[in-house]
Amino acid sequence: MTRPYTMSFSLEERYQAGDSPLHRLDPRVKVVVALLLIVGVVATPERAWPAYPLLWTLLGSLAALAGLGPFRVAKLATVALPFALAAAALPFTLPGNTIGVILGLPVSDAGLARFLAVMLKSWLAVQAALLLAMTTPFPDLLWALTSLRVPAALVAIVSFMYRYLDTLRDEAERLIRARTARSAAIPARKSGGRIAWRARVAGGMVGNLFLRSYERSERVYAAMLARGYDGRMRLLTPPPLTRRAVLLGALPVIGLIVIEGLALLLWR
């Protein structure tokens, strides 16, 4: 497959090289399937509890097919759980039957059910996104988004954001090296100052990092203009979308439709 974008990263990437059917599947199909899986997970009725293990079984089967391991992907997806804790107030704020008291606050059954549903949906949705990222090289994701008529400005923003993470990291490492070179530790006393002093220094470093990154981005953009950049990402003609790729991509979607149908008819 011809890749229109070439770039190298020193940052550790999520992509796991492999030769599984999921790795070989057309990136356009994988993007569409991943979006449908995420939408299906989010649209699952919150009290359809039997649907959640079925959804995880579907995602785990895809992870096993890709050779990634369902439990490994499930463990990586727990990164979303701390963010889902933003819904921790739901058990105390939604009206419903009181099922207990925590710290003097009544806990409603409706609020607890919604909170658990938010946690499970976040965990499952991140697994779908991880399957896409771990089986598709980032350049392939870019041309797949472009082929799917995603706005060119959005694709360019995603591309530059990912491409220049190393640039931001380099600037941060320069600041840290400069601070280390100008710091001295006295054995007789604790170095580094008090917490307020450290916070003031850290705040100054963050502001300095922003200014240096902004200036660096201006220089990079000027260099791009000098080399003929006109705001468009060049894309070679993508390979044709085969019927086999569409059929393979339809299998998990059919499984999702069956699960959602059961959730709506039996478990809602």
C-alpha positions as CSV (number, residue, x, y, z in Angstrom):
1,M,0.0,0.0,0.0
2,T,1.4,3.4,-0.9
3,R,1.6,5.8,2.0
4,P,1.4,9.5,1.0
5,Y,2.7,10.7,4.4
6,T,6.2,9.8,5.7
7,M,7.4,10.9,9.1
8,S,9.5,9.5,11.9
9,F,8.9,9.8,15.6
10,S,11.1,9.2,18.6
11,L,8.0,9.1,20.7
12,E,6.7,5.6,21.6
13,E,3.7,4.9,19.3
14,R,0.7,2.9,20.1
15,Y,0.9,1.1,16.8
16,Q,1.8,-2.6,17.1
17,A,3.2,-4.0,13.9
18,G,1.6,-7.3,12.8
19,D,0.3,-9.3,10.0
20,S,-3.2,-10.2,11.3
21,P,-6.4,-9.8,9.3
22,L,-7.1,-6.6,11.3
23,H,-3.7,-5.1,10.5
24,R,-4.2,-5.8,6.8
25,L,-7.8,-4.4,6.7
26,D,-8.2,-1.2,4.7
27,P,-7.7,1.8,7.0
28,R,-10.9,3.5,5.7
29,V,-12.9,0.5,6.8
30,K,-11.3,0.4,10.2
31,V,-12.0,4.0,10.8
32,V,-15.7,3.7,9.9
33,V,-16.0,0.5,12.0
34,A,-14.3,2.0,15.0
35,L,-16.6,5.1,14.9
36,L,-19.7,2.8,14.6
37,L,-18.5,0.7,17.6
38,I,-17.9,3.9,19.7
39,V,-21.3,5.3,18.7
40,G,-23.0,1.9,19.5
41,V,-21.3,1.7,22.9
42,V,-22.4,5.2,23.8
43,A,-25.9,4.6,22.6
44,T,-26.4,1.4,24.7
45,P,-29.2,1.9,27.2
46,E,-27.6,2.5,30.6
47,R,-29.6,-0.3,32.4
48,A,-29.0,-2.9,29.7
49,W,-26.4,-4.7,31.9
50,P,-26.1,-7.9,29.9
51,A,-25.1,-5.9,26.8
52,Y,-21.9,-4.7,28.4
53,P,-20.2,-8.1,28.7
54,L,-21.3,-8.9,25.1
55,L,-19.8,-5.6,23.8
56,W,-16.6,-6.4,25.6
57,T,-16.6,-9.9,24.1
58,L,-17.0,-8.4,20.7
59,L,-14.1,-6.0,21.3
60,G,-12.0,-8.7,22.9
61,S,-12.5,-11.0,19.9
62,L,-11.2,-8.2,17.6
63,A,-8.2,-7.8,19.9
64,A,-7.5,-11.5,19.9
65,L,-7.8,-11.5,16.1
66,A,-5.2,-8.8,15.9
67,G,-2.9,-10.7,18.2
68,L,-3.0,-7.9,20.8
69,G,-4.7,-9.8,23.6
70,P,-8.1,-8.8,25.0
71,F,-6.9,-8.4,28.5
72,R,-4.0,-6.2,27.5
73,V,-6.3,-3.9,25.5
74,A,-8.7,-3.8,28.4
75,K,-5.9,-2.9,30.8
76,L,-4.7,-0.1,28.6
77,A,-8.3,1.2,28.3
78,T,-8.4,1.8,32.1
79,V,-6.7,5.1,31.4
80,A,-10.1,6.5,30.6
81,L,-11.6,5.7,34.1
82,P,-10.1,8.7,36.0
83,F,-11.6,11.0,33.4
84,A,-15.0,9.3,33.8
85,L,-14.8,10.0,37.5
86,A,-16.1,13.5,36.5
87,A,-19.5,11.8,36.7
88,A,-19.0,10.8,40.3
89,A,-21.6,13.3,41.5
90,L,-24.4,11.5,39.6
91,P,-25.3,9.1,42.4
92,F,-26.0,12.0,44.7
93,T,-27.7,14.4,42.3
94,L,-30.1,12.4,40.2
95,P,-33.5,11.8,41.6
96,G,-34.5,8.2,42.4
97,N,-35.0,5.6,45.1
98,T,-32.5,6.0,47.9
99,I,-30.4,2.8,48.3
100,G,-27.8,4.1,50.8
101,V,-26.0,7.0,52.4
102,I,-22.4,8.0,51.9
103,L,-20.9,10.8,54.0
104,G,-24.4,11.9,54.9
105,L,-25.5,12.1,51.2
106,P,-28.2,9.9,49.9
107,V,-27.4,7.7,46.9
108,S,-30.1,7.1,44.4
109,D,-30.5,4.0,42.3
110,A,-30.9,6.0,39.0
111,G,-27.8,8.0,39.7
112,L,-25.7,5.0,40.6
113,A,-26.9,3.2,37.5
114,R,-25.9,6.1,35.3
115,F,-22.5,6.5,36.9
116,L,-21.7,2.8,36.4
117,A,-22.9,3.0,32.8
118,V,-20.7,6.1,32.1
119,M,-17.7,4.2,33.5
120,L,-18.4,1.1,31.4
121,K,-19.1,3.0,28.2
122,S,-15.9,5.0,28.6
123,W,-13.9,1.9,29.1
124,L,-15.4,0.1,26.1
125,A,-15.2,3.1,23.8
126,V,-11.5,3.6,24.6
127,Q,-10.9,-0.1,23.7
128,A,-12.4,0.5,20.3
129,A,-10.2,3.5,19.7
130,L,-7.1,1.6,20.9
131,L,-7.8,-1.2,18.5
132,L,-7.8,1.3,15.7
133,A,-4.6,3.0,16.8
134,M,-2.7,-0.2,17.6
135,T,-3.5,-1.9,14.2
136,T,-3.2,1.1,11.9
137,P,0.0,3.2,11.3
138,F,-0.6,6.9,11.8
139,P,0.1,7.9,8.2
140,D,-2.5,5.4,7.1
141,L,-5.0,7.0,9.5
142,L,-4.3,10.4,7.9
143,W,-5.0,9.3,4.3
144,A,-8.0,7.3,5.4
145,L,-9.5,10.4,7.0
146,T,-8.8,12.4,3.9
147,S,-10.3,9.7,1.7
148,L,-13.4,9.7,3.9
149,R,-13.8,13.5,3.1
150,V,-12.9,14.7,6.6
151,P,-12.2,18.4,6.3
152,A,-8.6,19.0,5.1
153,A,-8.0,21.6,7.9
154,L,-8.9,19.1,10.6
155,V,-6.6,16.4,9.1
156,A,-3.8,18.9,8.9
157,I,-4.3,20.0,12.5
158,V,-4.2,16.3,13.7
159,S,-1.1,15.7,11.5
160,F,0.8,18.7,12.8
161,M,-0.2,18.0,16.4
162,Y,1.1,14.5,16.3
163,R,4.2,15.4,14.2
164,Y,5.4,18.2,16.5
165,L,4.9,16.5,19.9
166,D,8.7,15.8,19.6
167,T,9.4,19.5,19.0
168,L,7.5,20.4,22.2
169,R,9.3,17.6,24.1
170,D,12.7,18.9,22.8
171,E,11.9,22.4,24.1
172,A,10.9,21.0,27.5
173,E,14.1,19.0,27.7
174,R,16.2,22.1,27.0
175,L,14.5,24.0,29.8
176,I,15.1,21.1,32.2
177,R,18.7,20.8,31.2
178,A,19.2,24.5,31.7
179,R,17.6,24.4,35.1
180,T,19.8,21.4,36.1
181,A,22.9,23.2,34.9
182,R,22.2,26.2,37.0
183,S,21.2,24.3,40.2
184,A,23.6,23.4,42.9
185,A,22.9,21.1,45.9
186,I,24.5,21.9,49.2
187,P,25.1,18.7,51.2
188,A,24.4,20.4,54.6
189,R,20.9,21.6,53.6
190,K,18.0,20.5,51.5
191,S,18.2,21.9,48.0
192,G,15.3,23.2,45.9
193,G,13.7,25.7,48.2
194,R,10.2,25.5,49.6
195,I,7.1,24.3,47.8
196,A,6.0,27.9,47.0
197,W,9.4,28.6,45.4
198,R,9.3,25.4,43.4
199,A,5.8,26.2,42.2
200,R,6.9,29.7,41.1
201,V,9.8,28.2,39.2
202,A,7.6,25.6,37.6
203,G,5.1,28.2,36.5
204,G,7.9,30.3,35.0
205,M,9.1,27.2,33.1
206,V,5.7,26.5,31.7
207,G,5.3,30.1,30.5
208,N,8.8,30.0,29.0
209,L,7.9,26.7,27.3
210,F,4.8,28.2,25.7
211,L,6.7,31.2,24.4
212,R,9.6,29.1,23.0
213,S,7.2,26.6,21.4
214,Y,5.3,29.5,19.8
215,E,8.5,31.0,18.4
216,R,9.6,27.5,17.2
217,S,6.3,27.0,15.5
218,E,6.6,30.3,13.6
219,R,10.1,29.3,12.4
220,V,8.8,25.9,11.3
221,Y,5.9,27.4,9.5
222,A,8.2,29.9,7.7
223,A,10.4,27.0,6.6
224,M,7.3,25.1,5.3
225,L,6.2,28.2,3.3
226,A,9.7,28.5,1.8
227,R,9.4,24.9,0.6
228,G,6.1,25.4,-1.2
229,Y,3.5,24.6,1.5
230,D,0.1,26.1,0.5
231,G,-2.1,24.7,3.3
232,R,-3.0,21.5,1.6
233,M,-1.8,18.0,2.5
234,R,-0.6,16.1,-0.7
235,L,-2.4,12.8,-1.1
236,L,-1.6,10.1,-3.7
237,T,-4.5,8.2,-5.2
238,P,-5.6,5.7,-2.6
239,P,-5.9,2.0,-3.5
240,P,-9.4,0.8,-4.4
241,L,-11.8,-0.3,-1.7
242,T,-12.3,-4.0,-2.2
243,R,-15.5,-6.0,-1.5
244,R,-13.7,-8.3,0.8
245,A,-12.6,-5.4,3.0
246,V,-16.1,-4.2,3.2
247,L,-17.4,-7.6,4.1
248,L,-14.8,-8.1,6.8
249,G,-15.6,-4.7,8.2
250,A,-19.3,-5.5,8.2
251,L,-18.9,-8.5,10.6
252,P,-18.3,-6.6,13.8
253,V,-20.9,-4.1,12.8
254,I,-23.4,-6.9,12.4
255,G,-22.4,-8.2,15.9
256,L,-22.9,-4.7,17.3
257,I,-26.4,-4.4,15.7
258,V,-27.4,-7.7,17.2
259,I,-26.2,-6.7,20.7
260,E,-27.9,-3.3,20.5
261,G,-31.1,-4.9,19.2
262,L,-31.2,-7.3,22.2
263,A,-30.5,-4.4,24.5
264,L,-33.4,-2.4,23.2
265,L,-35.9,-5.2,23.0
266,L,-35.0,-7.3,26.1
267,W,-32.8,-5.5,28.5
268,R,-33.9,-1.9,28.4
